[in-house]
Amino acid sequence: MERAGAEVFEKLPVGQAVRRQIVPSVVSQMVTLIYSLADTYFVGLLNEPRQSAAIALVYPSFVMLTAVSNLFGVGGASLIAQRLGKKKEEDAREISSAAFWLGLGAAMLFALLFFCLARPVLTLCGATEETFPMAYGYALWVIVLGGPFVILNSLLANLLRAEGHAGEASFGISAGGILNTILDPFFILPVFLGFGAAGAGMATALSNLLSTGYFIFMIWRKRKTSVITIDPVYLWQAKEHAKPLLAMGMPSALQYALTVAAIGAQSAFVAKYATEATAALGIVKKLDQLPLYFSIGVANGLLPLLAYNDTAGNKERRRKAFALGTSVSLCFSLFCLVSYELFAPLLSRLFIADALTIEYSSAFLRRMVTAMPFMAICYPMIVQFQAMGRTREALAISILRKGVLDLPLLFLLDRALPLFGCMWVQPIVDFVSLIAAAGLYIRLKKHGKA
């Protein structure tokens, strides 16, 4: 029986193959964004800056969940697509099982470590005596109790996408997001259960638990025709696949992990000024996610298509797919850039009524969104390096984007332009990273390796 991936990755015209892969991936990312925004929106209806600040303070730790998920999900998906390109289906099964169980172990360990270190971690991210209780209440549900399910939800979606099941992956992520959005007002608002920010965490934990259950059911249902498996019987080969799996997933994971440090540092800088500024940064981070999540959705959808064709020797098809997908990502980011510059106060007002928070949010948004066009190309560039097996290049750009430039620039620009200088860091970093990524790719192409 011909697998779904063989038809999509090999036979469909490039435009149809790209559309088949990226549309479900982008849809699932948009739904994820909606439920993320829903947390901020419904908490914002309380019109209590401390509650909104709690969501912003936990956000760096929530991003770290994505880092853990990508280490095994993106790494596993890349290797699975490459093995399928070489027609090595048994290897793909072993990699799938290893990715799941290693990811589960890492998820449980991360939740335990956060539980033990919650106070210093949240304080490092800018929590004060005023905001810590609310931030911890939210984090207890979304990181400690729900964190493993957040990690497995995304990990399993990536594994299914690697075999061409982009629709099933999108449905699972989207269904969880829709459920989260429905549950939010019931758990957050005082007219219902009234748990505030902690209620947002409860809704996220429950929805990700159910979404993970869906993915496990889908893998079981497809067990006779799919290479995607979580059967522990394949773990006897885990040692063989662990090193390449971690190496392939490391660029994506490290980029998110370093994002945690960058966001935490930015939150700490902003927290020195006012609680309203911290709340405003949380709102901007939510709005900023629209073009970001779109680009990530495009990149995630492209990854197995690029990896499969590169390994199968069809580099021209890989180049065409990359060019088309990146063009879509760039066009959307430019649309967001114009819209955010024009309507920053109106968009901020959707989340909170406090006038000072809206003023800060509008100013922050207009600066930070200028990074989006550069980021819209940079993310697919990193994914293309991973798909080609060029982990060094992918790792170099990931570290450059998050860690090498942004932390020093935070200190420099905050001193030059107090508070608002921090918002110019990401546009500068993404521009430099894009230039570096283009240079690396041109060099590879010149030597016949791209």
C-alpha positions, 0 to 999 in steps of 0.5 A, spaced: 500 500 500 502 506 498 503 511 503 500 518 504 507 521 504 509 518 497 503 521 494 504 528 497 511 528 497 513 525 490 507 525 485 503 532 487 505 538 483 509 542 487 504 547 489 499 542 491 504 539 495 506 545 499 498 547 500 497 540 502 502 540 507 502 548 510 494 549 510 493 544 515 499 546 519 498 554 519 490 552 521 492 548 527 497 554 529 492 559 528 487 555 532 493 555 537 494 562 537 486 563 538 486 559 544 493 563 547 489 570 545 483 567 549 487 566 555 489 574 555 483 576 553 478 573 558 483 575 563 484 582 561 476 582 562 477 582 569 481 589 568 486 587 573 493 588 571 496 583 576 492 578 573 494 579 566 501 580 568 501 573 571 500 570 564 506 574 561 510 572 567 509 565 565 510 565 558 517 564 558 516 557 561 511 556 557 515 557 551 520 552 554 515 547 553 515 548 546 523 547 546 522 540 549 517 538 544 521 540 538 527 537 541 523 530 540 518 532 535 521 536 530 527 532 530 523 525 530 519 528 524 525 530 520 529 523 521 522 519 519 521 523 513 528 522 511 528 515 512 521 514 508 525 518 502 530 512 503 524 507 503 527 505 510 520 504 514 523 499 519 527 505 521 522 510 521 518 506 526 524 505 531 525 513 531 517 514 532 517 510 538 524 513 541 521 520 539 515 519 543 518 515 549 524 520 550 519 526 549 515 523 555 521 522 559 523 529 558 516 532 559 515 529 566 522 531 568 521 538 566 514 539 570 518 536 576 524 541 575 519 547 575 515 545 581 521 545 585 524 551 582 518 555 581 519 561 585 526 563 583 524 561 575 518 566 576 522 571 580 528 571 574 522 573 569 520 579 573 515 576 578 514 581 584 511 579 591 505 582 588 504 578 582 508 571 584 501 568 587 497 569 581 503 567 576 504 561 580 497 559 580 497 559 573 503 556 572 501 550 576 496 548 571 499 550 565 506 548 566 506 542 572 500 539 571 498 540 564 506 541 561 507 534 559 500 534 555 502 540 552 509 537 550 506 530 547 500 534 543 505 538 539 510 532 539 505 527 536 502 532 531 509 533 528 510 525 528 504 524 524 505 530 519 512 527 517 508 521 514 503 526 510 498 526 515 497 533 516 490 533 516 489 529 522 495 533 525 491 539 524 485 537 527 488 534 533 491 541 535 485 545 532 480 541 536 484 542 543 485 549 541 477 550 540 476 546 546 480 551 550 477 557 548 470 554 550 473 553 557 476 559 558 470 564 560 467 558 564 474 557 568 476 565 568 470 569 569 467 571 576 460 570 573 462 562 572 467 559 576 472 565 577 478 562 578 482 568 574 489 567 571 489 560 574 483 558 571 486 559 564 491 554 566 486 549 568 483 550 561 489 549 557 491 543 561 485 539 560 484 541 553 491 539 551 490 532 555 484 531 551 488 533 544 493 528 546 488 522 547 486 524 540 493 523 537 494 516 541 487 514 538 489 516 531 496 512 532 493 506 534 487 506 529 493 507 523 497 502 526 497 497 521 498 502 515 503 507 518 510 507 520 508 512 526 508 508 532 509 509 540 509 501 541 515 500 546 517 494 543 521 498 538 525 502 544 531 496 544 533 500 538 532 507 541 540 508 543 542 507 535 537 513 534 537 518 540 543 521 538 541 523 530 534 525 533 537 530 538 542 533 533 536 534 528 531 537 533 537 541 537 536 547 533 529 548 533 529 546 541 535 551 542 532 556 539 526 556 543 530 555 549 534 561 548 527 565 547 526 563 554 532 567 556 531 573 551 523 573 553 525 572 561 530 578 560 526 582 556 520 581 562 525 583 567 527 589 564 520 592 563 518 590 570 523 595 573 518 600 570 511 599 572 506 593 572 502 596 567 508 595 562 509 588 564 502 587 562 502 591 556 508 586 554 504 580 555 499 583 550 504 585 545 507 578 545 500 575 544 499 580 538 506 578 536 504 571 535 500 572 529 505 572 524 510 568 528 505 562 528 503 563 521 511 562 519 512 557 524 506 553 521 509 554 514 515 552 516 512 545 520 508 544 514 514 544 509 519 540 513 517 533 512 516 535 504 523 538 504 526 533 508 523 527 504 525 530 497 532 532 499 534 525 501 530 522 495 535 526 491 530 531 488 533 537 490 530 541 485 523 539 488 525 541 494 528 548 492 521 550 489 517 548 495 521 552 499 521 558 495 513 557 494 512 556 502 517 562 504 513 567 499 507 565 503 510 566 509 513 573 507 506 576 504 502 574 510 508 578 515 507 584 511 500 584 511 501 584 519 506 589 519 501 594 516 495 592 520 499 593 526 502 599 525 495 602 523 491 599 528 496 598 534 491 602 540 485 598 537 488 592 538 491 593 544 484 595 547 481 588 545 485 585 551 484 590 557 481 597 558 486 600 562 489 606 559 496 606 561 497 599 559 494 600 552 499 606 551 505 602 553 502 596 549 501 600 542 508 603 543 511 596 544 507 593 538 509 598 533 516 597 534 517 590 535 512 588 529 518 590 524 521 584 525 516 580 522 518 580 515 525 578 517 523 572 521 518 570 516 524 568 512 528 566 517 524 560 520 523 557 513 531 557 512 532 554 519 527 548 517 530 547 510 537 547 513 534 541 518 531 538 512 538 538 508 541 534 514 545 541 515 544 541 523 551 546 524 548 551 519 541 550 523 544 551 530 548 557 528 542 561 525 538 559 531 543 561 536 544 567 533 537 569 533 536 567 540 542 568 545 548 571 541 546 578 539 539 579 543 541 579 550 547 584 549 543 588 545 537 588 551 543 591 556 545 596 550 538 599 548 535 599 554 540 604 557 540 608 550 532 608 550 530 606 557 524 601 556 522 602 549 529 600 547 528 593 549 523 593 543 528 594 538 532 588 539 528 583 535 528 587 529 535 588 529 537 580 531 532 577 525 535 582 520 542 580 522 540 572 522 537 573 515 543 575 512 547 570 515 542 564 513 542 567 506 550 567 506 550 560 509 545 557 504 549 561 498 556 558 500 552 551 500 549 552 493 556 554 491 559 547 493 553 543 490 551 541 497 544 545 496 
